[in-house]
Amino acid sequence: MARIREEATKLRAARRYNTKVQPQAFQLGDLVCQIRGEARKDPRAGKLGPNWEGPFKVTTSLDNKAYKLQELDAKQFQEHGAQPI
């Protein structure tokens, strides 16, 4: 019985979270910012350091809702954590 309650609680929490998520779709050529992960943050900047990098240009849209991004100076890489500017 406890296992059933646990699964029901998890499903309710997931449903509540997913109602707040708004999907983003980007077009080719859009300028976006990319979230900066903990590994790429400068430890000297402290907690007030920037959380975003960019802007980047969307060059390709992949099937798994990921995007290939290009820096404005033409260096290209692939990332999925892009946000609109």
N, C-alpha and C positions, 0 to 999 in steps of 0.2 A: 504494500500500500504506500509506503514511504517513497519507493522508486517512482510510482505513478504520479504522486504529488510533485516530486522533484522535476520530472519531465514536463508536467503541466506548467509549473512555475517558470521553467526555462523557456517554454514556448510563448507564454504571456510576455515575458521580458523581451524576447526577440521580436515579437509582433509590435510591441510598444516602441522599441528602438527603430525598427524598419519603417514605421509610419513617419518618422522625422527625417529620414534620409531622402534627399532630393537628388535624383540622377542628373548628371551633367553630360551634355553632348557638345563636342567641339567640332568646328569646321576647319578644313585645311586653311592655314594662314592665320588662324586666331592667335593672339598673344595671351599666354598663360603664365602663371607663377607656379613653381614647384615647391612642395613642402620640403624643408631641410630636415633630414633625419638626425638623430642624436650622434651618429658616427661622423657626420659632416659638419657639425657645429663646432665653432672655435671655442675651446674651453676658456680662453682668456676673455671672451666677451661676457661670460657669466649668464645670468638668467635674463638679462636685458638684450642679449644678442638676437639677431634676426632669425625668424622661424621660417622664412620663405626665401627662395632664390628666384631670380628671373629678371626680366621677362624672357620667355622662350616662345618660339614660333612652332605651331603644330604642322608637321610635314606629312604624316601618314596616320591614318586611323586603322588599327588592327582589329581582327575579328573578336578578340576577347576583351573589348572595351578598353584597350590600352592604346597609347599614342606614342608615336616617335616624335621627339622634340628636337629642335635645332636652336642653338644659341644664335643671337643676332649677328655674331661674327662668323657664322657658318660652321661651327663645330657641332656635329650631330651625335645624339645618343638617344636611348630608349628609356622611358620612365612612365609610370602609370599614375603618379600622385599629383596630377596637374590641377590647378584651380584657375578660374578666369580672373583676369586683372580687373 
